[in-house]
């Protein structure tokens, strides 16, 4: 049952879990990193997706899958995230650069800019 970006899934034991809902026609097209938009707009795309994942998804395994999905989608949009210390996603391509950008760490704008995805060459 989708509602406000939330997919409610009934578990076998009678409980429920929450996931991020995307329409079947969703294309994962986000603001491309090489576009001529202010950097804070590009960073807000990343922050919004990670915040949504951390606030909606209820189970850790599902949160890891969602963070992996975000990483893949943003990589296709010209972003490269090189973080290995971030909880969740187990992508082997990432290497730690200046700290984790996980939304629960409440980094300042300057720290976010240092940790931002970098343009894929």
N, C-alpha and C positions, 0 to 999 in steps of 0.2 A: 504494500500500500504506500505509494509515494505521496509525500506531503512536505512542502517547503524544503526542498533539497534533501529530504530524509526518506530513506527506504526502511520500512519496518518489516523485519523478517521474523516469523514465528519459528522458534527452535523446537526440536523434537520433544524436549522435556516440558513444553508448555510455556517457556519463557520467551522473551523477545530480545532481539538485538537490533541496533540501528546502524545503517550504512549510508554513505553518500549516494543520492539518487541522480542519475543522468538519463536523459531521454535516449531512446535508441538512435535518434538522429544527431546526437551530440557529436561534434567533430574534434574536440580538444583544441580548438583554435583560440589561442590567447595572444595578447600583445607581444609581437615579435621583439626580441631584445635589440635588434639592429635598427628598429624604427626610430623616427625622430620625435620621440615623446620624452617628457622629463623623466629622469631616472626614478623619482619617487613613484611615478605611475607604474613603472616596470616592477619595482620592488613591492608595490601594493598588490600586484597580481599574485606574486609568490606568497606574500604574507596572508592574503585572503584564502588562497587554496589550502595552505597549511593550517590556518586557524579553523577553517571549516572541517578539515579532517580531525583535528584534535578535539573539537567541541561536539561533533555529531557522532562519530564512530565510537561504539561502546566497548568493543573487544580488541585486545592488543594485536592479535593476528590480522584482523581486518584493517586495523589502523596501519600496519606495516604494508599491507597490500595497497591501500589508498595512497600512502606516501610514495610507494614505488610507481604507481600510476601517475601521480603528479610529476615525479622526476622524469618519467618517460615523455609525458606530454610537453613539459617545458623544454626538454632537450630538443624535441622536434620543432619548437618555436625559437630556436637560436640561443637558448640558455644552456649553460653547463654548470652543474652543481657539483662541487668537489668537496664533499664532506664525508668523513668516515665515522665521526663520533656522534652523528645524529642518531637518536634512537629510532627504531623502526626499519626503514628501508635498508636492505642488505646489498645494494648495488656495489659490485666490485670495482666499477670504474671510478668511484669517487675517492678523492684524497683530501684530507683535512687542510683547509686554507683559512687561517684566521679565526676559527671557531665555528660552532654549530649555530644554525639559524633557526632552530626549532622555536615556534611561537611561544611556548611556555617559558622560555628563558628571558623574555621581555628585553630584548636588546635595544639599545638606543639607535637613532637614525644613522649616526656615524658608524656604529658597529655593523648595522645592516648593510650599508654601502660597501664596507670592507668584505663582508661575507657573501655578497650578492653573486648570483650566477654570472659567469663570464661568457663573452661571445665565443661561439664555436668557430674555430678557424678552418 
